[in-house]
Amino acid sequence: DFEPAPSHGYFVEGSVRGAHPITGSTWTWAGMNLSLHGYDEVLSSPHMVYAGRLLVDLAAGDMPTEEIAEIGGIKDYGAFGGQWIGRGVRDRRFLGKLKVIQQSELRTDVFGFDFLGFRCDTGLVAFADVGWIGYDWDNLSGAFPDDPWRAGSPLGLVFGAGVGVRILFNGAIVGRAELAASPFEQRSPSFY
């Protein structure tokens, strides 16, 4: 209903990507991405919205590490870990060719004000990012050799959660400041 800060609606995207010597690459791999975003108003007063995103990103073949660390689509994001996907975990820390990620946010409006002719609407957000990371098709548990972080998560699950402040400038630009933590990250909490 309002692209910068939706209250209800959905957004779906899918993409494919890959490389092969026919295209001039030294790598041979293929990948696909499906992303489902949904928004629903939980309360009207105060205005509170649930925002959720389910991401499925699968790849196979001989891939460079930088591609394993990305989730493709309209915009590429690093995952799992970082300011967009896996908040509370350092950027691109948990890598795998198989990723299923659920992001949930609860957003509420606080107050609005005018500043130098600009309209500023402020809000609060609480969020959680949960991801299942499979290292490769023959290693679905996500266990990396000699990587102790997975000892407490034999299914390859990782997560982070946090809170933040949102400011919508002139109904067009969203600024966010967030603090997130994860039990899988020694360098926690992280500020974004």
C-alpha positions as CSV (number, residue, x, y, z in Angstrom):
1,D,0.0,0.0,0.0
2,F,3.0,2.4,0.6
3,E,6.3,1.1,-0.7
4,P,8.7,2.9,1.7
5,A,6.8,1.7,4.8
6,P,4.0,-0.7,3.9
7,S,1.1,-1.5,6.3
8,H,-0.4,-4.3,4.3
9,G,0.3,-6.1,1.1
10,Y,2.8,-8.5,-0.3
11,F,5.8,-8.5,-2.7
12,V,7.1,-11.7,-4.4
13,E,10.3,-12.0,-6.5
14,G,12.2,-14.8,-8.1
15,S,15.5,-15.0,-10.0
16,V,18.0,-17.3,-11.5
17,R,21.7,-16.8,-11.9
18,G,24.7,-18.8,-12.9
19,A,28.0,-19.0,-14.8
20,H,29.4,-21.4,-17.4
21,P,32.4,-21.5,-19.7
22,I,30.0,-20.8,-22.6
23,T,29.5,-17.3,-21.1
24,G,33.2,-16.8,-20.7
25,S,33.4,-17.8,-17.0
26,T,36.0,-20.1,-15.4
27,W,33.2,-21.3,-13.0
28,T,30.3,-23.6,-13.6
29,W,27.3,-23.1,-11.3
30,A,23.6,-22.3,-11.2
31,G,21.4,-20.8,-8.5
32,M,17.8,-19.6,-7.9
33,N,16.2,-17.3,-5.4
34,L,12.6,-16.9,-4.2
35,S,11.6,-14.1,-1.9
36,L,8.1,-13.6,-0.3
37,H,7.5,-10.4,1.6
38,G,4.2,-9.8,3.6
39,Y,2.9,-6.9,5.6
40,D,-0.2,-6.8,7.8
41,E,-1.5,-4.3,10.3
42,V,-1.7,-5.8,13.8
43,L,-3.2,-2.7,15.6
44,S,-4.6,0.5,14.2
45,S,-4.1,2.6,17.4
46,P,-1.2,2.7,18.0
47,H,-0.3,1.9,14.4
48,M,1.5,-1.5,14.5
49,V,2.6,-3.6,11.5
50,Y,4.0,-7.1,11.2
51,A,6.5,-7.4,8.3
52,G,7.8,-10.8,7.3
53,R,10.1,-12.1,4.6
54,L,10.8,-15.7,3.6
55,L,13.9,-16.2,1.5
56,V,14.9,-19.4,-0.3
57,D,18.2,-19.3,-2.1
58,L,19.6,-22.6,-3.6
59,A,22.8,-23.0,-5.7
60,A,24.9,-25.9,-7.0
61,G,28.2,-26.3,-8.8
62,D,31.7,-24.9,-8.6
63,M,31.1,-21.4,-7.1
64,P,33.4,-18.6,-6.0
65,T,33.0,-17.7,-2.3
66,E,31.7,-14.3,-3.0
67,E,28.7,-15.9,-4.8
68,I,28.1,-18.3,-2.0
69,A,27.9,-15.3,0.4
70,E,25.2,-13.6,-1.7
71,I,21.4,-13.9,-2.0
72,G,20.3,-12.7,-5.4
73,G,17.2,-11.0,-6.7
74,I,16.3,-7.4,-7.5
75,K,19.0,-6.5,-5.0
76,D,21.9,-8.7,-3.9
77,Y,22.3,-9.1,-0.1
78,G,25.1,-10.7,1.8
79,A,24.0,-13.6,4.0
80,F,24.0,-14.9,6.5
81,G,25.0,-12.1,8.7
82,G,25.2,-8.4,8.3
83,Q,22.8,-5.4,8.3
84,W,20.2,-6.8,5.9
85,I,20.0,-10.6,6.6
86,G,21.2,-12.1,9.9
87,R,21.3,-9.0,12.0
88,G,23.4,-9.6,15.1
89,V,25.9,-11.7,13.2
90,R,28.9,-10.1,11.5
91,D,28.6,-9.7,7.7
92,R,28.5,-12.9,5.7
93,R,29.8,-15.0,8.5
94,F,27.8,-18.2,7.8
95,L,28.1,-19.4,4.3
96,G,26.4,-22.2,2.4
97,K,24.9,-22.9,-1.0
98,L,21.5,-23.7,0.5
99,K,19.7,-21.0,2.5
100,V,16.2,-20.7,3.9
101,I,15.7,-17.5,5.9
102,Q,12.8,-16.0,7.8
103,Q,12.8,-12.4,8.9
104,S,10.1,-11.0,11.2
105,E,9.6,-7.4,12.3
106,L,7.1,-5.7,14.5
107,R,6.9,-2.0,13.6
108,T,5.1,0.7,15.5
109,D,4.7,4.5,14.8
110,V,5.7,6.8,17.7
111,F,5.3,10.4,16.6
112,G,5.8,12.8,13.7
113,F,7.3,16.3,13.5
114,D,8.4,18.9,10.9
115,F,12.0,19.9,10.7
116,L,13.3,22.5,8.2
117,G,10.3,21.9,5.9
118,F,10.7,18.1,6.0
119,R,8.1,15.8,7.5
120,C,9.7,13.2,9.8
121,D,7.7,10.2,11.2
122,T,9.5,8.1,13.8
123,G,8.9,4.6,14.9
124,L,10.2,1.6,16.8
125,V,11.0,-1.9,15.5
126,A,11.7,-5.3,17.1
127,F,13.0,-8.0,14.8
128,A,14.3,-11.5,14.6
129,D,16.2,-13.2,11.7
130,V,16.4,-17.0,11.6
131,G,18.3,-18.9,8.9
132,W,18.9,-22.5,8.0
133,I,22.2,-22.8,6.2
134,G,23.2,-25.9,4.4
135,Y,26.9,-26.0,3.4
136,D,26.3,-28.0,0.2
137,W,23.9,-30.6,-1.3
138,D,25.9,-33.4,0.2
139,N,26.2,-31.7,3.6
140,L,22.7,-30.5,4.5
141,S,23.5,-30.2,8.2
142,G,25.6,-27.2,7.5
143,A,28.6,-28.5,9.4
144,F,31.9,-26.9,8.2
145,P,35.0,-28.9,9.0
146,D,36.4,-27.7,12.3
147,D,33.8,-25.0,12.8
148,P,32.6,-25.0,16.4
149,W,29.6,-22.7,16.0
150,R,27.5,-25.5,14.6
151,A,28.0,-27.7,17.6
152,G,25.0,-26.2,19.4
153,S,23.0,-26.1,16.2
154,P,23.2,-29.5,14.5
155,L,20.4,-28.5,12.0
156,G,22.4,-25.6,10.7
157,L,20.1,-23.0,12.3
158,V,21.4,-19.5,13.2
159,F,19.6,-16.5,14.4
160,G,19.8,-12.9,15.7
161,A,17.3,-10.5,17.2
162,G,17.2,-6.8,18.1
163,V,15.4,-3.5,18.3
164,G,15.7,-0.2,16.5
165,V,14.4,3.2,15.6
166,R,13.0,4.1,12.2
167,I,12.6,7.6,10.7
168,L,10.6,8.2,7.5
169,F,11.7,11.4,5.8
170,N,9.0,13.2,3.7
171,G,7.2,9.8,3.2
172,A,10.0,8.7,0.8
173,I,13.2,7.7,2.6
174,V,13.5,5.4,5.6
175,G,16.5,5.7,7.9
176,R,17.1,3.0,10.5
177,A,19.3,2.6,13.6
178,E,19.4,-0.9,15.0
179,L,21.0,-2.9,17.8
180,A,21.1,-6.7,17.4
181,A,22.7,-9.7,19.1
182,S,23.1,-13.4,18.4
183,P,24.3,-16.3,20.6
184,F,26.3,-17.5,17.6
185,E,28.4,-14.3,17.5
186,Q,31.2,-13.5,19.9
187,R,31.3,-9.9,18.6
188,S,27.8,-9.2,19.8
189,P,25.8,-6.9,20.0
190,S,26.2,-5.1,16.7
191,F,25.0,-1.7,15.8
192,Y,23.6,-0.9,12.3
